[in-house]
């Protein structure tokens, strides 16, 4: 998880991951979208490959990179654990239950009162 957190700490690497989200790209296509040098992009790709966020394949003379988002799952779980439930979800669920119970009880009382008034008039 530390490697993944380190890898996505860099904005260029995050941008590369976002680019690869829509499909595989060659190193040249990735480097062409940045103002940094191609060797710098290759170093970023190496960091991403070493932590498993991307994998590459040699297709002809080109190296093609694809996104492998699986290593992000551990980091996402950790972030979810830190954020934790705020308690508002449970409170809102309890409020919703109380509103439904109150409406149901009023409907029952209203029906009973209507039945009593019909019996009085008959």
MOPAC internal coordinates of N, CA, C and O (Angstrom, degrees):
PM7 1SCF
backbone

  N    0.0000 0     0.00 0     0.00 0    0    0    0
  C    1.4504 1     0.00 0     0.00 0    1    0    0
  C    1.5252 1   110.37 1     0.00 0    2    1    0
  O    1.2310 1   119.87 1   144.54 1    3    2    1
  N    1.3465 1   117.86 1   -35.46 1    3    2    1
  C    1.4636 1   120.58 1   179.37 1    5    3    2
  C    1.5142 1   111.40 1   -62.85 1    6    5    3
  O    1.2310 1   120.58 1   140.24 1    7    6    5
  N    1.3432 1   116.50 1   -39.76 1    7    6    5
  C    1.4630 1   119.84 1   179.05 1    9    7    6
  C    1.5203 1   111.09 1   -63.27 1   10    9    7
  O    1.2310 1   120.73 1   138.39 1   11   10    9
  N    1.3177 1   116.22 1   -41.61 1   11   10    9
  C    1.4634 1   120.85 1  -179.72 1   13   11   10
  C    1.5277 1   109.66 1   -65.80 1   14   13   11
  O    1.2310 1   120.24 1   135.68 1   15   14   13
  N    1.3334 1   117.15 1   -44.32 1   15   14   13
  C    1.4658 1   120.78 1   179.07 1   17   15   14
  C    1.5221 1   110.65 1   -62.11 1   18   17   15
  O    1.2310 1   120.70 1   138.64 1   19   18   17
  N    1.3333 1   116.27 1   -41.36 1   19   18   17
  C    1.4693 1   120.21 1   177.66 1   21   19   18
  C    1.5255 1   110.34 1   -63.35 1   22   21   19
  O    1.2310 1   120.49 1   137.73 1   23   22   21
  N    1.3245 1   116.67 1   -42.27 1   23   22   21
  C    1.4651 1   120.61 1  -177.20 1   25   23   22
  C    1.5260 1   111.71 1   -64.52 1   26   25   23
  O    1.2310 1   120.05 1   137.48 1   27   26   25
  N    1.3030 1   117.51 1   -42.52 1   27   26   25
  C    1.4668 1   118.93 1  -176.38 1   29   27   26
  C    1.5277 1   112.37 1   -85.84 1   30   29   27
  O    1.2310 1   120.37 1   179.41 1   31   30   29
  N    1.3234 1   116.89 1    -0.59 1   31   30   29
  C    1.4640 1   119.78 1   176.61 1   33   31   30
  C    1.5278 1   111.30 1   -70.09 1   34   33   31
  O    1.2310 1   120.25 1   157.13 1   35   34   33
  N    1.3150 1   117.13 1   -22.87 1   35   34   33
  C    1.4655 1   121.31 1  -178.15 1   37   35   34
  C    1.5346 1   110.02 1   -88.85 1   38   37   35
  O    1.2310 1   119.88 1   -49.75 1   39   38   37
  N    1.3488 1   117.84 1   130.25 1   39   38   37
  C    1.4718 1   119.43 1  -177.84 1   41   39   38
  C    1.5248 1   113.85 1   -64.53 1   42   41   39
  O    1.2310 1   119.67 1   147.43 1   43   42   41
  N    1.3329 1   118.24 1   -32.57 1   43   42   41
  C    1.4704 1   120.12 1   178.51 1   45   43   42
  C    1.5246 1   109.32 1   -65.39 1   46   45   43
  O    1.2310 1   120.30 1   137.26 1   47   46   45
  N    1.3078 1   117.03 1   -42.74 1   47   46   45
  C    1.4789 1   120.14 1   179.47 1   49   47   46
  C    1.5195 1   110.88 1   -65.15 1   50   49   47
  O    1.2310 1   120.51 1   140.72 1   51   50   49
  N    1.3193 1   116.63 1   -39.28 1   51   50   49
  C    1.4810 1   118.99 1   176.98 1   53   51   50
  C    1.5207 1   110.37 1   -62.44 1   54   53   51
  O    1.2310 1   120.68 1   138.51 1   55   54   53
  N    1.3520 1   116.30 1   -41.49 1   55   54   53
  C    1.4673 1   119.41 1   178.50 1   57   55   54
  C    1.5334 1   111.08 1   -64.05 1   58   57   55
  O    1.2310 1   120.43 1   141.26 1   59   58   57
  N    1.3250 1   116.79 1   -38.74 1   59   58   57
  C    1.4723 1   119.91 1   177.84 1   61   59   58
  C    1.5271 1   109.74 1   -61.99 1   62   61   59
  O    1.2310 1   120.25 1   136.23 1   63   62   61
  N    1.3269 1   117.12 1   -43.77 1   63   62   61
  C    1.4696 1   120.23 1   179.19 1   65   63   62
  C    1.5217 1   110.94 1   -61.99 1   66   65   63
  O    1.2310 1   120.52 1   139.60 1   67   66   65
  N    1.3251 1   116.61 1   -40.40 1   67   66   65
  C    1.4700 1   119.40 1   178.30 1   69   67   66
  C    1.5227 1   110.87 1   -64.62 1   70   69   67
  O    1.2310 1   120.38 1   140.92 1   71   70   69
  N    1.3370 1   116.87 1   -39.08 1   71   70   69
  C    1.4727 1   120.50 1   177.64 1   73   71   70
  C    1.5232 1   111.10 1   -62.12 1   74   73   71
  O    1.2310 1   121.09 1   136.99 1   75   74   73
  N    1.3152 1   115.52 1   -43.01 1   75   74   73
  C    1.4623 1   120.07 1  -175.96 1   77   75   74
  C    1.5301 1   111.94 1   -74.68 1   78   77   75
  O    1.2310 1   120.50 1   166.99 1   79   78   77
  N    1.3142 1   116.65 1   -13.01 1   79   78   77
  C    1.4615 1   120.35 1   178.66 1   81   79   78
  C    1.5240 1   111.46 1   -61.59 1   82   81   79
  O    1.2310 1   120.57 1   148.01 1   83   82   81
  N    1.3336 1   116.51 1   -31.99 1   83   82   81
  C    1.4657 1   119.20 1  -178.39 1   85   83   82
  C    1.5151 1   113.19 1   -90.68 1   86   85   83
  O    1.2310 1   119.95 1   178.72 1   87   86   85
  N    1.3371 1   117.70 1    -1.28 1   87   86   85
  C    1.4579 1   119.31 1   175.97 1   89   87   86
  C    1.5207 1   112.35 1   148.04 1   90   89   87
  O    1.2310 1   121.32 1    -9.56 1   91   90   89
  N    1.3193 1   115.08 1   170.44 1   91   90   89
  C    1.4592 1   121.57 1  -177.81 1   93   91   90
  C    1.5281 1   110.59 1   -70.11 1   94   93   91
  O    1.2310 1   121.16 1   -34.70 1   95   94   93
  N    1.3304 1   115.39 1   145.30 1   95   94   93
  C    1.4588 1   121.56 1   179.07 1   97   95   94
  C    1.5214 1   109.56 1  -137.64 1   98   97   95
  O    1.2310 1   121.07 1   -27.64 1   99   98   97
  N    1.3198 1   115.56 1   152.36 1   99   98   97
  C    1.4674 1   119.73 1   174.16 1  101   99   98
  C    1.5231 1   108.50 1   -80.72 1  102  101   99
  O    1.2310 1   121.12 1   -13.90 1  103  102  101
  N    1.3175 1   115.46 1   166.10 1  103  102  101
  C    1.4628 1   120.36 1   178.35 1  105  103  102
  C    1.5279 1   109.64 1   -60.80 1  106  105  103
  O    1.2310 1   120.52 1   139.68 1  107  106  105
  N    1.3409 1   116.61 1   -40.32 1  107  106  105
  C    1.4577 1   120.31 1   179.90 1  109  107  106
  C    1.5207 1   112.50 1   -63.06 1  110  109  107
  O    1.2310 1   120.73 1   139.77 1  111  110  109
  N    1.3395 1   116.22 1   -40.23 1  111  110  109
  C    1.4655 1   119.55 1   178.48 1  113  111  110
  C    1.5266 1   111.08 1   -66.05 1  114  113  111
  O    1.2310 1   120.68 1   141.30 1  115  114  113
  N    1.3119 1   116.31 1   -38.70 1  115  114  113
  C    1.4701 1   119.89 1   178.83 1  117  115  114
  C    1.5268 1   109.72 1   -68.20 1  118  117  115
  O    1.2310 1   120.67 1   131.98 1  119  118  117
  N    1.3384 1   116.33 1   -48.02 1  119  118  117
  C    1.4663 1   120.61 1  -177.56 1  121  119  118
  C    1.5214 1   111.48 1   -63.66 1  122  121  119
  O    1.2310 1   120.05 1   147.91 1  123  122  121
  N    1.3361 1   117.51 1   -32.09 1  123  122  121
  C    1.4458 1   120.98 1  -179.34 1  125  123  122
  C    1.5170 1   114.09 1   -66.02 1  126  125  123
  O    1.2310 1   120.21 1   164.67 1  127  126  125
  N    1.3030 1   117.20 1   -15.33 1  127  126  125
  C    1.4717 1   121.14 1  -178.22 1  129  127  126
  C    1.5294 1   112.69 1   -96.20 1  130  129  127
  O    1.2310 1   120.87 1  -178.11 1  131  130  129
  N    1.3468 1   115.94 1     1.89 1  131  130  129
  C    1.4664 1   119.99 1  -179.42 1  133  131  130
  C    1.5154 1   110.54 1  -121.80 1  134  133  131
  O    1.2310 1   121.14 1   -23.81 1  135  134  133
  N    1.3276 1   115.43 1   156.19 1  135  134  133
  C    1.4562 1   120.13 1   174.98 1  137  135  134
  C    1.5277 1   110.88 1   -87.32 1  138  137  135
  O    1.2310 1   119.99 1   168.09 1  139  138  137
  N    1.3235 1   117.63 1   -11.91 1  139  138  137
  C    1.4659 1   120.30 1   178.31 1  141  139  138
  C    1.5331 1   108.76 1   -76.78 1  142  141  139
  O    1.2310 1   120.69 1   -19.20 1  143  142  141
  N    1.3193 1   116.28 1   160.80 1  143  142  141
  C    1.4683 1   121.38 1  -175.99 1  145  143  142
  C    1.5315 1   111.44 1   -67.69 1  146  145  143
  O    1.2310 1   121.02 1   -21.62 1  147  146  145
  N    1.3089 1   115.66 1   158.38 1  147  146  145
  C    1.4632 1   120.54 1   178.96 1  149  147  146
  C    1.5372 1   111.72 1   -61.90 1  150  149  147
  O    1.2310 1   119.50 1   138.84 1  151  150  149
  N    1.3680 1   118.56 1   -41.16 1  151  150  149
  C    1.4740 1   117.87 1   175.74 1  153  151  150
  C    1.5296 1   112.30 1   -60.09 1  154  153  151
  O    1.2310 1   120.59 1   144.49 1  155  154  153
  N    1.3315 1   116.47 1   -35.51 1  155  154  153
  C    1.4802 1   118.98 1   178.30 1  157  155  154
  C    1.5227 1   110.17 1   -65.78 1  158  157  155
  O    1.2310 1   120.48 1   138.79 1  159  158  157
  N    1.3401 1   116.69 1   -41.21 1  159  158  157
  C    1.4699 1   119.95 1   177.74 1  161  159  158
  C    1.5242 1   109.59 1   -64.08 1  162  161  159
  O    1.2310 1   120.41 1   140.71 1  163  162  161
  N    1.3355 1   116.83 1   -39.29 1  163  162  161
  C    1.4721 1   119.85 1   178.19 1  165  163  162
  C    1.5257 1   111.08 1   -62.06 1  166  165  163
  O    1.2310 1   120.29 1   141.79 1  167  166  165
  N    1.3274 1   117.05 1   -38.21 1  167  166  165
  C    1.4783 1   119.66 1   177.50 1  169  167  166
  C    1.5314 1   110.36 1   -65.40 1  170  169  167
  O    1.2310 1   120.36 1   139.46 1  171  170  169
  N    1.3188 1   116.91 1   -40.54 1  171  170  169
  C    1.4753 1   119.64 1   177.39 1  173  171  170
  C    1.5320 1   110.11 1   -63.12 1  174  173  171
  O    1.2310 1   121.02 1   137.93 1  175  174  173
  N    1.3305 1   115.66 1   -42.07 1  175  174  173
  C    1.4707 1   119.22 1   178.80 1  177  175  174
  C    1.5269 1   110.99 1   -63.60 1  178  177  175
  O    1.2310 1   120.30 1   143.26 1  179  178  177
  N    1.3273 1   117.02 1   -36.74 1  179  178  177
  C    1.4701 1   119.78 1   178.47 1  181  179  178
  C    1.5295 1   110.57 1   -63.40 1  182  181  179
  O    1.2310 1   120.21 1   137.01 1  183  182  181
  N    1.3241 1   117.20 1   -42.99 1  183  182  181
  C    1.4760 1   120.79 1   177.82 1  185  183  182
  C    1.5234 1   110.05 1   -60.80 1  186  185  183
  O    1.2310 1   120.71 1   135.50 1  187  186  185
  N    1.3294 1   116.25 1   -44.50 1  187  186  185
  C    1.4698 1   120.09 1   179.75 1  189  187  186
  C    1.5250 1   111.51 1   -65.06 1  190  189  187
  O    1.2310 1   120.50 1   142.05 1  191  190  189
  N    1.3333 1   116.65 1   -37.95 1  191  190  189
  C    1.4713 1   120.95 1   179.41 1  193  191  190
  C    1.5266 1   110.65 1   -68.21 1  194  193  191
  O    1.2310 1   120.37 1   138.24 1  195  194  193
  N    1.3370 1   116.90 1   -41.76 1  195  194  193
  C    1.4676 1   120.59 1  -177.58 1  197  195  194
  C    1.5301 1   112.79 1   -64.88 1  198  197  195
  O    1.2310 1   120.14 1   150.77 1  199  198  197
  N    1.3258 1   117.33 1   -29.23 1  199  198  197
  C    1.4721 1   118.24 1   178.35 1  201  199  198
  C    1.5259 1   111.18 1   -95.35 1  202  201  199
  O    1.2310 1   120.04 1  -176.70 1  203  202  201
  N    1.3306 1   117.53 1     3.30 1  203  202  201
  C    1.4556 1   121.35 1   172.96 1  205  203  202
  C    1.5140 1   116.05 1    86.51 1  206  205  203
  O    1.2310 1   120.17 1  -171.72 1  207  206  205
  N    1.3349 1   117.29 1     8.28 1  207  206  205
  C    1.4653 1   119.18 1  -178.65 1  209  207  206
  C    1.5203 1   113.00 1   -79.05 1  210  209  207
  O    1.2310 1   120.23 1   159.15 1  211  210  209
  N    1.3223 1   117.17 1   -20.85 1  211  210  209
  C    1.4628 1   122.04 1   174.55 1  213  211  210
  C    1.5204 1   107.91 1  -136.24 1  214  213  211
  O    1.2310 1   121.19 1   -22.83 1  215  214  213
  N    1.3082 1   115.32 1   157.17 1  215  214  213
  C    1.4512 1   119.70 1   170.25 1  217  215  214
  C    1.5264 1   107.24 1  -133.73 1  218  217  215
  O    1.2310 1   121.20 1   -25.75 1  219  218  217
  N    1.3122 1   115.32 1   154.25 1  219  218  217
  C    1.4513 1   119.28 1  -175.70 1  221  219  218
  C    1.5118 1   110.40 1  -123.08 1  222  221  219
  O    1.2310 1   121.98 1   -20.89 1  223  222  221
  N    1.3132 1   113.82 1   159.11 1  223  222  221
  C    1.4578 1   120.75 1  -179.65 1  225  223  222
  C    1.5214 1   107.03 1  -145.08 1  226  225  223
  O    1.2310 1   120.93 1   -41.79 1  227  226  225
  N    1.3137 1   115.83 1   138.21 1  227  226  225
  C    1.4592 1   120.33 1   178.44 1  229  227  226
  C    1.5211 1   107.99 1   -86.83 1  230  229  227
  O    1.2310 1   120.83 1   -63.39 1  231  230  229
  N    1.3371 1   116.02 1   116.61 1  231  230  229
  C    1.4587 1   122.23 1   179.43 1  233  231  230
  C    1.5240 1   106.57 1  -118.56 1  234  233  231
  O    1.2310 1   121.05 1   -76.16 1  235  234  233
  N    1.3181 1   115.60 1   103.84 1  235  234  233
  C    1.4662 1   119.06 1  -175.36 1  237  235  234
  C    1.5165 1   109.34 1    65.55 1  238  237  235
  O    1.2310 1   121.35 1    56.71 1  239  238  237
  N    1.2998 1   115.03 1  -123.29 1  239  238  237
  C    1.4743 1   119.32 1   178.90 1  241  239  238
  C    1.5207 1   112.12 1   -96.95 1  242  241  239
  O    1.2310 1   120.33 1  -179.45 1  243  242  241
  N    1.3182 1   116.97 1     0.55 1  243  242  241
  C    1.4728 1   120.45 1  -175.13 1  245  243  242
  C    1.5274 1   110.89 1  -109.77 1  246  245  243
  O    1.2310 1   121.85 1   -36.79 1  247  246  245
  N    1.3148 1   114.06 1   143.21 1  247  246  245
  C    1.4619 1   120.49 1   173.34 1  249  247  246
  C    1.5246 1   107.02 1   -97.06 1  250  249  247
  O    1.2310 1   121.12 1   -58.15 1  251  250  249
  N    1.3304 1   115.47 1   121.85 1  251  250  249
  C    1.4673 1   121.11 1  -175.96 1  253  251  250
  C    1.5305 1   108.28 1  -107.31 1  254  253  251
  O    1.2310 1   121.38 1   -47.30 1  255  254  253
  N    1.3294 1   114.96 1   132.70 1  255  254  253
  C    1.4720 1   120.78 1  -179.52 1  257  255  254
  C    1.5203 1   109.97 1  -108.01 1  258  257  255
  O    1.2310 1   121.81 1   -39.61 1  259  258  257
  N    1.3354 1   114.14 1   140.39 1  259  258  257
  C    1.4700 1   121.32 1   176.44 1  261  259  258
  C    1.5209 1   109.42 1  -129.18 1  262  261  259
  O    1.2310 1   121.13 1   -29.16 1  263  262  261
  N    1.3139 1   115.44 1   150.84 1  263  262  261
  C    1.4562 1   122.02 1   179.38 1  265  263  262
  C    1.5289 1   110.01 1   -75.08 1  266  265  263
  O    1.2310 1   120.63 1   -40.24 1  267  266  265
  N    1.3212 1   116.41 1   139.76 1  267  266  265
  C    1.4739 1   123.18 1   172.77 1  269  267  266
  C    1.5276 1   107.06 1  -127.79 1  270  269  267
  O    1.2310 1   119.84 1   -92.85 1  271  270  269
  N    1.3170 1   117.90 1    87.15 1  271  270  269
  C    1.4687 1   120.09 1  -171.49 1  273  271  270
  C    1.5269 1   115.46 1   -75.21 1  274  273  271
  O    1.2310 1   119.57 1   175.16 1  275  274  273
  N    1.3232 1   118.43 1    -4.84 1  275  274  273
  C    1.4726 1   120.54 1  -174.97 1  277  275  274
  C    1.5328 1   113.74 1   -54.30 1  278  277  275
  O    1.2310 1   118.62 1   138.36 1  279  278  277
  N    1.3497 1   120.25 1   -41.64 1  279  278  277
  C    1.4700 1   118.67 1  -179.74 1  281  279  278
  C    1.5291 1   114.39 1   -62.55 1  282  281  279
  O    1.2310 1   120.07 1   162.50 1  283  282  281
  N    1.3309 1   117.47 1   -17.50 1  283  282  281
  C    1.4650 1   119.82 1   178.68 1  285  283  282
  C    1.5267 1   111.94 1   -72.67 1  286  285  283
  O    1.2310 1   120.17 1   161.56 1  287  286  285
  N    1.3346 1   117.28 1   -18.44 1  287  286  285
  C    1.4650 1   120.64 1  -176.89 1  289  287  286
  C    1.5279 1   111.52 1   -60.48 1  290  289  287
  O    1.2310 1   120.05 1   136.89 1  291  290  289
  N    1.3240 1   117.51 1   -43.11 1  291  290  289
  C    1.4635 1   120.61 1   179.69 1  293  291  290
  C    1.5130 1   111.67 1   -62.54 1  294  293  291
  O    1.2310 1   120.54 1   138.38 1  295  294  293
  N    1.3143 1   116.57 1   -41.62 1  295  294  293
  C    1.4612 1   121.15 1   178.80 1  297  295  294
  C    1.5345 1   110.46 1   -67.25 1  298  297  295
  O    1.2310 1   120.59 1   138.95 1  299  298  297
  N    1.3260 1   116.48 1   -41.05 1  299  298  297
  C    1.4638 1   120.46 1   178.93 1  301  299  298
  C    1.5260 1   110.72 1   -62.88 1  302  301  299
  O    1.2310 1   120.02 1   139.86 1  303  302  301
  N    1.3264 1   117.56 1   -40.14 1  303  302  301
  C    1.4692 1   121.04 1   178.24 1  305  303  302
  C    1.5247 1   110.72 1   -63.48 1  306  305  303
  O    1.2310 1   120.94 1   138.66 1  307  306  305
  N    1.3392 1   115.81 1   -41.34 1  307  306  305
  C    1.4568 1   119.96 1  -179.76 1  309  307  306
  C    1.5340 1   110.51 1   -64.26 1  310  309  307
  O    1.2310 1   120.67 1   135.49 1  311  310  309
  N    1.3302 1   116.32 1   -44.51 1  311  310  309
  C    1.4619 1   120.63 1   179.12 1  313  311  310
  C    1.5345 1   109.99 1   -62.42 1  314  313  311
  O    1.2310 1   120.25 1   138.30 1  315  314  313
  N    1.3253 1   117.13 1   -41.70 1  315  314  313
  C    1.4646 1   120.18 1   178.91 1  317  315  314
  C    1.5256 1   110.44 1   -63.00 1  318  317  315
  O    1.2310 1   120.41 1   142.34 1  319  318  317
  N    1.3375 1   116.82 1   -37.66 1  319  318  317
  C    1.4644 1   120.94 1   179.66 1  321  319  318
  C    1.5269 1   110.45 1   -66.09 1  322  321  319
  O    1.2310 1   120.48 1   139.37 1  323  322  321
  N    1.3331 1   116.68 1   -40.63 1  323  322  321
  C    1.4634 1   120.56 1  -179.98 1  325  323  322
  C    1.5306 1   110.38 1   -67.18 1  326  325  323
  O    1.2310 1   121.35 1   137.11 1  327  326  325
  N    1.3208 1   115.03 1   -42.89 1  327  326  325
  C    1.4602 1   118.34 1  -179.00 1  329  327  326
  C    1.5151 1   110.49 1   -65.54 1  330  329  327
  O    1.2310 1   120.97 1   140.66 1  331  330  329
  N    1.3370 1   115.75 1   -39.34 1  331  330  329
  C    1.4515 1   122.04 1   174.91 1  333  331  330
  C    1.5142 1   113.33 1    54.33 1  334  333  331
  O    1.2310 1   121.58 1   -11.46 1  335  334  333
  N    1.2940 1   114.58 1   168.54 1  335  334  333
  C    1.4657 1   117.25 1   177.14 1  337  335  334
  C    1.5213 1   109.15 1   -71.45 1  338  337  335
  O    1.2310 1   120.26 1   -43.36 1  339  338  337
  N    1.2711 1   117.12 1   136.64 1  339  338  337
  C    1.4606 1   121.21 1  -177.33 1  341  339  338
  C    1.5166 1   111.64 1   -80.90 1  342  341  339
  O    1.2310 1   120.77 1   164.97 1  343  342  341
  N    1.3364 1   116.13 1   -15.03 1  343  342  341
  C    1.4585 1   119.38 1  -176.84 1  345  343  342
  C    1.5154 1   111.31 1    95.48 1  346  345  343
  O    1.2310 1   120.44 1   158.75 1  347  346  345
  N    1.3362 1   116.76 1   -21.25 1  347  346  345
  C    1.4627 1   119.87 1   179.89 1  349  347  346
  C    1.5167 1   111.30 1   -68.46 1  350  349  347
  O    1.2310 1   120.23 1   145.82 1  351  350  349
  N    1.3407 1   117.16 1   -34.18 1  351  350  349
  C    1.4637 1   119.52 1   179.11 1  353  351  350
  C    1.5239 1   110.58 1   -58.96 1  354  353  351
  O    1.2310 1   120.85 1   133.67 1  355  354  353
  N    1.3286 1   115.98 1   -46.33 1  355  354  353
  C    1.4685 1   119.66 1  -179.37 1  357  355  354
  C    1.5220 1   110.74 1   -66.20 1  358  357  355
  O    1.2310 1   120.56 1   139.92 1  359  358  357
  N    1.3293 1   116.53 1   -40.08 1  359  358  357
  C    1.4752 1   119.70 1  -179.16 1  361  359  358
  C    1.5293 1   110.48 1   -65.95 1  362  361  359
  O    1.2310 1   120.48 1   138.74 1  363  362  361
  N    1.3377 1   116.70 1   -41.26 1  363  362  361
  C    1.4638 1   119.41 1   179.49 1  365  363  362
  C    1.5226 1   110.99 1   -67.69 1  366  365  363
  O    1.2310 1   120.21 1   142.82 1  367  366  365
  N    1.3324 1   117.21 1   -37.18 1  367  366  365
  C    1.4630 1   119.57 1   175.92 1  369  367  366
  C    1.5269 1   110.53 1   -62.67 1  370  369  367
  O    1.2310 1   120.16 1   137.61 1  371  370  369
  N    1.3291 1   117.31 1   -42.39 1  371  370  369
  C    1.4654 1   120.98 1   178.76 1  373  371  370
  C    1.5253 1   111.02 1   -64.22 1  374  373  371
  O    1.2310 1   120.36 1   140.58 1  375  374  373
  N    1.3322 1   116.91 1   -39.42 1  375  374  373
  C    1.4652 1   120.59 1   177.97 1  377  375  374
  C    1.5281 1   110.81 1   -64.87 1  378  377  375
  O    1.2310 1   120.45 1   138.23 1  379  378  377
  N    1.3163 1   116.74 1   -41.77 1  379  378  377
  C    1.4645 1   120.74 1   178.74 1  381  379  378
  C    1.5320 1   110.74 1   -62.50 1  382  381  379
  O    1.2310 1   120.52 1   137.75 1  383  382  381
  N    1.3111 1   116.61 1   -42.25 1  383  382  381
  C    1.4623 1   120.91 1   177.93 1  385  383  382
  C    1.5267 1   110.70 1   -61.86 1  386  385  383
  O    1.2310 1   120.51 1   137.46 1  387  386  385
  N    1.3276 1   116.62 1   -42.54 1  387  386  385
  C    1.4694 1   120.68 1  -179.92 1  389  387  386
  C    1.5319 1   111.35 1   -65.18 1  390  389  387
  O    1.2310 1   120.34 1   140.21 1  391  390  389
  N    1.3182 1   116.96 1   -39.79 1  391  390  389
  C    1.4707 1   120.55 1   178.63 1  393  391  390
  C    1.5234 1   110.09 1   -63.62 1  394  393  391
  O    1.2310 1   119.69 1   135.73 1  395  394  393
  N    1.3306 1   118.20 1   -44.27 1  395  394  393
  C    1.4677 1   121.27 1   178.15 1  397  395  394
  C    1.5307 1   111.35 1   -62.80 1  398  397  395
  O    1.2310 1   120.19 1   138.07 1  399  398  397
  N    1.3359 1   117.25 1   -41.93 1  399  398  397
  C    1.4675 1   121.02 1  -179.57 1  401  399  398
  C    1.5292 1   110.46 1   -63.76 1  402  401  399
  O    1.2310 1   120.63 1   136.01 1  403  402  401
  N    1.3396 1   116.40 1   -43.99 1  403  402  401
  C    1.4663 1   120.79 1  -179.86 1  405  403  402
  C    1.5252 1   110.99 1   -63.55 1  406  405  403
  O    1.2310 1   120.13 1   136.67 1  407  406  405
  N    1.3322 1   117.36 1   -43.33 1  407  406  405
  C    1.4739 1   120.43 1   178.23 1  409  407  406
  C    1.5304 1   111.15 1   -61.79 1  410  409  407
  O    1.2310 1   120.85 1   137.83 1  411  410  409
  N    1.3336 1   115.98 1   -42.17 1  411  410  409
  C    1.4658 1   120.13 1  -179.71 1  413  411  410
  C    1.5298 1   110.39 1   -63.92 1  414  413  411
  O    1.2310 1   120.15 1   136.28 1  415  414  413
  N    1.3325 1   117.32 1   -43.72 1  415  414  413
  C    1.4653 1   120.91 1   179.81 1  417  415  414
  C    1.5344 1   111.46 1   -64.39 1  418  417  415
  O    1.2310 1   119.92 1   140.39 1  419  418  417
  N    1.3280 1   117.76 1   -39.61 1  419  418  417
  C    1.4784 1   120.93 1   178.72 1  421  419  418
  C    1.5298 1   110.35 1   -65.50 1  422  421  419
  O    1.2310 1   120.99 1   140.44 1  423  422  421
  N    1.3388 1   115.72 1   -39.56 1  423  422  421
  C    1.4725 1   119.38 1   179.44 1  425  423  422
  C    1.5216 1   109.91 1   -64.17 1  426  425  423
  O    1.2310 1   119.94 1   139.44 1  427  426  425
  N    1.3258 1   117.73 1   -40.56 1  427  426  425
  C    1.4676 1   121.66 1   179.29 1  429  427  426
  C    1.5299 1   109.94 1   -65.78 1  430  429  427
  O    1.2310 1   120.09 1   136.53 1  431  430  429
  N    1.3329 1   117.44 1   -43.47 1  431  430  429
  C    1.4693 1   120.84 1   179.16 1  433  431  430
  C    1.5273 1   110.84 1   -63.95 1  434  433  431
  O    1.2310 1   120.76 1   138.45 1  435  434  433
  N    1.3279 1   116.16 1   -41.55 1  435  434  433
  C    1.4623 1   120.56 1  -179.52 1  437  435  434
  C    1.5354 1   110.25 1   -63.46 1  438  437  435
  O    1.2310 1   120.23 1   137.61 1  439  438  437
  N    1.3256 1   117.16 1   -42.39 1  439  438  437
  C    1.4608 1   121.37 1   178.70 1  441  439  438
  C    1.5225 1   110.35 1   -64.12 1  442  441  439
  O    1.2310 1   120.04 1   136.64 1  443  442  441
  N    1.3243 1   117.54 1   -43.36 1  443  442  441
  C    1.4593 1   121.37 1   179.52 1  445  443  442
  C    1.5254 1   110.83 1   -63.69 1  446  445  443
  O    1.2310 1   120.18 1   138.75 1  447  446  445
  N    1.3196 1   117.27 1   -41.25 1  447  446  445
  C    1.4680 1   121.35 1   179.74 1  449  447  446
  C    1.5233 1   110.54 1   -66.66 1  450  449  447
  O    1.2310 1   119.92 1   141.89 1  451  450  449
  N    1.3436 1   117.75 1   -38.11 1  451  450  449
  C    1.4632 1   120.83 1   176.86 1  453  451  450
  C    1.5305 1   110.91 1   -63.92 1  454  453  451
  O    1.2310 1   120.14 1   139.33 1  455  454  453
  N    1.3272 1   117.34 1   -40.67 1  455  454  453
  C    1.4594 1   121.75 1   179.76 1  457  455  454
  C    1.5267 1   111.33 1   -65.38 1  458  457  455
  O    1.2310 1   120.34 1   140.62 1  459  458  457
  N    1.3423 1   116.96 1   -39.38 1  459  458  457
  C    1.4661 1   121.13 1   178.71 1  461  459  458
  C    1.5249 1   110.94 1   -65.17 1  462  461  459
  O    1.2310 1   120.15 1   137.69 1  463  462  461
  N    1.3249 1   117.32 1   -42.31 1  463  462  461
  C    1.4653 1   119.46 1  -179.16 1  465  463  462
  C    1.5251 1   110.96 1   -68.12 1  466  465  463
  O    1.2310 1   119.07 1   148.54 1  467  466  465
  N    1.3133 1   119.37 1   -31.46 1  467  466  465
  C    1.4723 1   120.98 1   176.14 1  469  467  466
  C    1.5286 1   110.69 1   -68.20 1  470  469  467
  O    1.2310 1   120.79 1   141.20 1  471  470  469
  N    1.3514 1   116.10 1   -38.80 1  471  470  469
  C    1.4577 1   119.14 1  -179.83 1  473  471  470
  C    1.5178 1   110.91 1   -67.02 1  474  473  471
  O    1.2310 1   120.37 1   145.36 1  475  474  473
  N    1.3805 1   116.90 1   -34.64 1  475  474  473
  C    1.4610 1   120.10 1   179.77 1  477  475  474
  C    1.5282 1   111.92 1   -66.98 1  478  477  475
  O    1.2310 1   120.85 1   145.34 1  479  478  477
  N    1.3253 1   115.97 1   -34.66 1  479  478  477
  C    1.4622 1   119.18 1  -177.10 1  481  479  478
  C    1.5182 1   112.03 1   -82.15 1  482  481  479
  O    1.2310 1   119.58 1   162.37 1  483  482  481
  N    1.3215 1   118.41 1   -17.63 1  483  482  481
  C    1.4643 1   120.34 1  -176.29 1  485  483  482
  C    1.4934 1   112.82 1   -82.57 1  486  485  483
  O    1.2310 1   120.10 1   180.00 1  487  486  485

